[in-house]
Amino acid sequence: MGPRRNAINTLDYTTLRSSPLFISSPVEFLLSPRRIVLKMQQGEGSETQVTWEDQQNINKFGRLNNRYHELEEEIKVAKEANENLEDASNEMILSDEDVLRFQIGEVFAHVPSEEVESRLEKMKEDAAKELQRLEEEKESVLAQMAELKKILYGKFKDSINLEED
């Protein structure tokens, strides 16, 4: 027995257009006893079935895209933190004081300059490692997104838009 036609939900063009992963043709969900099939109407009236695996790939691409944007923001913050630590280190070099005010949590404590210098160097090393980790994760996410783009564009061609405007 084929799909139940009384269980069809049609999404219109404007609903899809507002989606971050825009599909450029009308779509209908057909409920079958074994799986949910998403049919896409392409320009010439032909149909491309979107399987559960395809939908999982589209969802994974969306999650990776969100993570990519989060990583860009985290990298921006990490770079600013590195610059601030470098500035603090340069200011400390210019200072000729033996005891400096160093922020620990929400309070400032008077700390010997040698200890401040060692703490700043440790903080700079940690910040550089974190920035490196974020950059590597970003590259990994980009590689996964490229692979998914290749798979999805290979199947859906111009019916799916995975590019950002």
VMD Tcl script that draws the C-alpha trace (Angstrom):
set ca {
  {0.00 0.00 0.00}
  {1.35 3.42 -0.98}
  {1.65 6.55 1.12}
  {-1.48 7.85 2.78}
  {-2.53 10.88 0.77}
  {-4.76 12.23 3.55}
  {-1.64 12.83 5.67}
  {0.02 15.35 3.31}
  {1.38 18.61 4.69}
  {2.51 21.11 2.09}
  {4.97 23.86 2.93}
  {4.67 26.94 0.77}
  {7.48 28.86 -0.88}
  {7.52 31.73 1.66}
  {7.90 29.36 4.61}
  {10.86 27.67 2.96}
  {12.38 30.97 1.81}
  {12.69 32.14 5.40}
  {14.51 28.94 6.37}
  {18.31 29.17 6.77}
  {18.66 26.15 4.47}
  {16.43 27.34 1.64}
  {14.99 24.72 -0.69}
  {13.92 26.43 -3.89}
  {10.87 24.35 -4.80}
  {7.52 23.31 -3.26}
  {7.82 20.40 -0.82}
  {5.35 17.90 0.52}
  {5.79 15.42 3.34}
  {4.32 11.99 2.63}
  {3.82 9.72 5.62}
  {4.37 6.06 4.83}
  {4.25 3.10 7.19}
  {8.04 2.63 6.99}
  {9.53 6.11 6.72}
  {8.83 9.77 6.13}
  {9.67 10.78 2.57}
  {10.14 14.39 1.54}
  {9.39 14.98 -2.13}
  {10.75 18.04 -3.86}
  {9.17 19.34 -7.05}
  {11.91 20.41 -9.42}
  {11.52 22.86 -12.28}
  {10.43 20.41 -15.01}
  {7.92 18.54 -12.85}
  {10.37 15.81 -11.89}
  {10.61 14.83 -8.24}
  {13.61 14.18 -6.03}
  {12.88 12.14 -2.96}
  {14.57 13.27 0.22}
  {15.28 10.26 2.35}
  {15.71 10.21 6.09}
  {19.48 10.07 5.58}
  {19.33 13.15 3.35}
  {17.35 15.00 5.99}
  {19.91 13.97 8.60}
  {22.69 15.35 6.37}
  {20.78 18.62 5.93}
  {20.25 18.85 9.70}
  {23.92 18.05 10.37}
  {24.95 20.77 7.90}
  {22.73 23.24 9.74}
  {24.25 22.32 13.11}
  {27.76 22.58 11.69}
  {26.94 25.96 10.17}
  {25.72 27.20 13.56}
  {28.87 25.86 15.24}
  {31.01 27.54 12.58}
  {29.46 30.93 13.42}
  {29.87 30.30 17.16}
  {33.53 29.43 16.59}
  {34.09 32.63 14.62}
  {32.78 34.63 17.58}
  {34.84 32.61 20.08}
  {37.96 33.10 17.96}
  {37.32 36.83 17.83}
  {37.03 36.95 21.64}
  {40.15 34.77 22.06}
  {42.16 37.06 19.76}
  {41.06 40.10 21.77}
  {42.08 38.32 24.98}
  {45.51 37.55 23.48}
  {45.94 41.18 22.48}
  {44.92 42.35 25.96}
  {47.40 39.98 27.60}
  {50.14 41.15 25.25}
  {49.31 44.79 26.05}
  {49.39 44.02 29.79}
  {52.77 42.34 29.38}
  {54.13 45.35 27.49}
  {52.80 47.75 30.13}
  {54.40 45.66 32.85}
  {57.77 45.87 31.09}
  {57.47 49.66 30.98}
  {56.60 49.79 34.66}
  {59.49 50.03 37.10}
  {57.46 49.13 40.17}
  {58.34 46.12 42.34}
  {54.74 45.44 43.38}
  {51.86 45.62 40.91}
  {48.09 45.41 41.25}
  {46.95 42.13 39.67}
  {43.31 41.19 39.23}
  {42.42 37.84 40.72}
  {38.73 37.12 40.18}
  {36.92 40.32 41.03}
  {39.56 41.85 43.31}
  {42.93 43.43 42.77}
  {45.82 42.17 44.87}
  {49.30 43.59 45.31}
  {51.62 41.02 43.77}
  {55.39 41.13 43.18}
  {56.25 41.99 39.56}
  {58.14 38.70 39.00}
  {55.04 36.71 39.95}
  {52.84 38.92 37.75}
  {55.23 38.33 34.86}
  {55.13 34.56 35.29}
  {51.32 34.58 35.62}
  {50.98 36.71 32.48}
  {53.24 34.34 30.54}
  {51.17 31.35 31.69}
  {47.94 33.15 30.77}
  {49.34 34.04 27.33}
  {50.35 30.41 26.73}
  {46.89 29.16 27.77}
  {45.16 31.75 25.59}
  {47.34 30.84 22.59}
  {46.55 27.13 23.07}
  {42.84 27.89 23.28}
  {43.00 30.01 20.13}
  {44.84 27.20 18.33}
  {42.22 24.67 19.48}
  {39.40 26.90 18.23}
  {41.12 27.40 14.86}
  {41.57 23.64 14.47}
  {37.93 22.98 15.35}
  {36.87 25.63 12.83}
  {38.91 23.93 10.10}
  {37.37 20.57 11.02}
  {33.86 22.02 10.84}
  {34.61 23.61 7.45}
  {35.90 20.29 6.11}
  {32.76 18.46 7.30}
  {30.55 21.16 5.77}
  {32.38 20.89 2.44}
  {31.85 17.12 2.40}
  {28.14 17.50 3.17}
  {27.80 20.20 0.49}
  {29.33 17.83 -2.04}
  {26.89 15.07 -1.09}
  {23.80 17.29 -0.96}
  {24.55 19.29 -4.12}
  {25.34 16.00 -5.87}
  {21.84 14.75 -5.17}
  {19.72 17.91 -5.20}
  {21.75 20.12 -7.57}
  {20.09 23.57 -7.75}
  {17.06 22.56 -5.65}
  {18.90 23.24 -2.40}
  {20.84 26.31 -1.37}
  {23.50 25.78 1.29}
  {25.30 29.05 0.67}
  {24.93 32.08 2.91}
  {23.73 35.35 1.46}
}
mol new
graphics top color blue
foreach p $ca { graphics top sphere $p radius 0.5 }
foreach p [lrange $ca 0 end-1] q [lrange $ca 1 end] { graphics top cylinder $p $q radius 0.2 }
display resetview
